[in-house]
Amino acid sequence: QVQLVESGGGLVQPGGSLRLSCAASGSRFTIYVMGWYRQAPGKQRELVATITGGGSTNYADSVKGRFFISRDNAKKTVYLQMNSLKPEDTAVYYCNADKYGLGPGNDYWGQGTRVTVSS
């Protein structure tokens, strides 16, 4: 069982930056592919970025070059550095822990943290 707690969301102006954090409980953190997803109002949840226990990363095209995912396995924490934020990045951001990368049924979700990009 894994519990995930996100933090770091808030209101930011276009062009600004935010760093989200997701702290995980439980053991064997490195067997989880950690990911950030987001859900904007009226839209489906979508992948933002993932990172394996070994540090391999994957990004949605819409955030490549602006967002950067990282993890500290000793602290059992994953981060999402978001730069050059745009209004269309406004969403609730969710942390996901996917055991061995097996997908739905083998994963856990945080409660979400809201990011609003607006002037």
C-alpha positions as a Markdown table, in Angstrom:
| # | Residue | x | y | z |
|---|---|---|---|---|
| 1 | Gln | 0.0 | 0.0 | 0.0 |
| 2 | Val | 1.3 | 3.4 | -0.9 |
| 3 | Gln | -0.1 | 6.8 | 0.2 |
| 4 | Leu | 0.8 | 9.9 | -1.9 |
| 5 | Val | 0.6 | 13.5 | -0.7 |
| 6 | Glu | 1.0 | 16.3 | -3.2 |
| 7 | Ser | 2.0 | 19.8 | -2.4 |
| 8 | Gly | 3.1 | 23.0 | -4.1 |
| 9 | Gly | 0.1 | 24.0 | -6.2 |
| 10 | Gly | -1.2 | 27.5 | -6.3 |
| 11 | Leu | -1.8 | 30.6 | -8.4 |
| 12 | Val | 0.9 | 31.8 | -10.7 |
| 13 | Gln | 1.1 | 34.3 | -13.5 |
| 14 | Pro | 1.7 | 33.2 | -17.1 |
| 15 | Gly | 5.4 | 32.7 | -17.7 |
| 16 | Gly | 6.0 | 31.9 | -14.0 |
| 17 | Ser | 7.2 | 28.7 | -12.4 |
| 18 | Leu | 6.0 | 26.3 | -9.7 |
| 19 | Arg | 7.4 | 23.1 | -8.2 |
| 20 | Leu | 5.1 | 20.3 | -7.2 |
| 21 | Ser | 6.1 | 17.7 | -4.7 |
| 22 | Cys | 4.7 | 14.2 | -4.0 |
| 23 | Ala | 5.7 | 12.4 | -0.9 |
| 24 | Ala | 5.2 | 8.7 | -0.8 |
| 25 | Ser | 4.7 | 6.4 | 2.2 |
| 26 | Gly | 5.5 | 2.7 | 2.2 |
| 27 | Ser | 8.5 | 0.6 | 1.2 |
| 28 | Arg | 10.3 | -0.3 | -2.0 |
| 29 | Phe | 9.8 | 3.2 | -3.6 |
| 30 | Thr | 12.1 | 2.4 | -6.5 |
| 31 | Ile | 9.8 | -0.3 | -7.9 |
| 32 | Tyr | 7.2 | 2.3 | -8.7 |
| 33 | Val | 7.1 | 4.3 | -11.9 |
| 34 | Met | 6.1 | 7.7 | -10.6 |
| 35 | Gly | 4.0 | 10.0 | -12.7 |
| 36 | Trp | 2.2 | 13.3 | -12.7 |
| 37 | Tyr | -1.2 | 13.6 | -14.4 |
| 38 | Arg | -3.5 | 16.6 | -14.7 |
| 39 | Gln | -7.2 | 17.2 | -15.2 |
| 40 | Ala | -8.5 | 20.5 | -16.5 |
| 41 | Pro | -12.1 | 21.5 | -16.0 |
| 42 | Gly | -14.3 | 19.6 | -18.4 |
| 43 | Lys | -11.5 | 17.5 | -19.7 |
| 44 | Gln | -10.2 | 14.0 | -19.1 |
| 45 | Arg | -7.2 | 13.3 | -17.0 |
| 46 | Glu | -4.0 | 13.3 | -19.0 |
| 47 | Leu | -0.4 | 12.2 | -18.6 |
| 48 | Val | 2.1 | 15.0 | -17.9 |
| 49 | Ala | 5.3 | 13.1 | -17.1 |
| 50 | Thr | 6.6 | 9.9 | -15.7 |
| 51 | Ile | 9.9 | 8.7 | -14.2 |
| 52 | Thr | 11.1 | 5.2 | -13.5 |
| 53 | Gly | 13.0 | 4.1 | -10.4 |
| 54 | Gly | 16.2 | 4.3 | -12.5 |
| 55 | Gly | 15.5 | 7.9 | -13.7 |
| 56 | Ser | 14.2 | 7.4 | -17.2 |
| 57 | Thr | 11.7 | 10.1 | -18.1 |
| 58 | Asn | 8.8 | 10.5 | -20.4 |
| 59 | Tyr | 6.8 | 13.8 | -21.1 |
| 60 | Ala | 3.7 | 14.8 | -22.9 |
| 61 | Asp | 4.4 | 16.8 | -26.0 |
| 62 | Ser | 2.6 | 19.8 | -24.5 |
| 63 | Val | 5.1 | 20.2 | -21.7 |
| 64 | Lys | 8.4 | 19.1 | -23.2 |
| 65 | Gly | 11.1 | 21.6 | -22.6 |
| 66 | Arg | 9.0 | 23.4 | -19.9 |
| 67 | Phe | 8.3 | 20.8 | -17.3 |
| 68 | Phe | 10.9 | 18.5 | -15.6 |
| 69 | Ile | 10.2 | 15.5 | -13.5 |
| 70 | Ser | 12.7 | 14.2 | -10.9 |
| 71 | Arg | 12.7 | 11.9 | -7.9 |
| 72 | Asp | 14.7 | 11.5 | -4.7 |
| 73 | Asn | 14.5 | 7.8 | -3.9 |
| 74 | Ala | 16.0 | 8.3 | -0.4 |
| 75 | Lys | 13.3 | 10.8 | 0.4 |
| 76 | Lys | 10.6 | 8.8 | -1.4 |
| 77 | Thr | 9.6 | 12.0 | -3.2 |
| 78 | Val | 8.9 | 12.9 | -6.8 |
| 79 | Tyr | 8.9 | 16.5 | -8.1 |
| 80 | Leu | 7.6 | 18.3 | -11.1 |
| 81 | Gln | 9.3 | 21.6 | -11.9 |
| 82 | Met | 7.0 | 23.6 | -14.1 |
| 83 | Asn | 8.5 | 26.6 | -16.0 |
| 84 | Ser | 7.1 | 29.0 | -18.6 |
| 85 | Leu | 3.6 | 28.2 | -17.4 |
| 86 | Lys | 0.6 | 28.9 | -19.6 |
| 87 | Pro | -3.1 | 29.4 | -18.9 |
| 88 | Glu | -3.7 | 26.0 | -20.5 |
| 89 | Asp | -1.6 | 24.4 | -17.8 |
| 90 | Thr | -4.4 | 25.2 | -15.3 |
| 91 | Ala | -5.6 | 21.9 | -13.9 |
| 92 | Val | -5.6 | 19.7 | -10.8 |
| 93 | Tyr | -2.3 | 17.8 | -10.8 |
| 94 | Tyr | -2.3 | 14.3 | -9.5 |
| 95 | Cys | 0.7 | 12.1 | -8.4 |
| 96 | Asn | 0.6 | 8.5 | -9.5 |
| 97 | Ala | 2.6 | 5.5 | -8.3 |
| 98 | Asp | 2.5 | 2.6 | -10.7 |
| 99 | Lys | 3.9 | -0.7 | -9.3 |
| 100 | Tyr | 6.4 | -2.1 | -11.8 |
| 101 | Gly | 4.7 | 0.1 | -14.5 |
| 102 | Leu | 1.9 | -2.4 | -14.8 |
| 103 | Gly | -0.8 | 0.2 | -15.1 |
| 104 | Pro | -4.4 | 0.4 | -13.7 |
| 105 | Gly | -5.1 | -1.9 | -10.9 |
| 106 | Asn | -1.5 | -1.8 | -9.7 |
| 107 | Asp | -1.3 | 1.9 | -9.1 |
| 108 | Tyr | -2.1 | 4.5 | -6.5 |
| 109 | Trp | -3.2 | 8.2 | -6.7 |
| 110 | Gly | -2.8 | 11.2 | -4.6 |
| 111 | Gln | -5.6 | 13.6 | -3.8 |
| 112 | Gly | -4.4 | 16.3 | -6.2 |
| 113 | Thr | -3.1 | 19.8 | -6.0 |
| 114 | Arg | -4.6 | 22.7 | -8.0 |
| 115 | Val | -2.5 | 24.8 | -10.3 |
| 116 | Thr | -4.0 | 28.0 | -11.7 |
| 117 | Val | -2.2 | 30.0 | -14.3 |
| 118 | Ser | -3.7 | 33.4 | -14.6 |
| 119 | Ser | -2.9 | 37.1 | -14.7 |
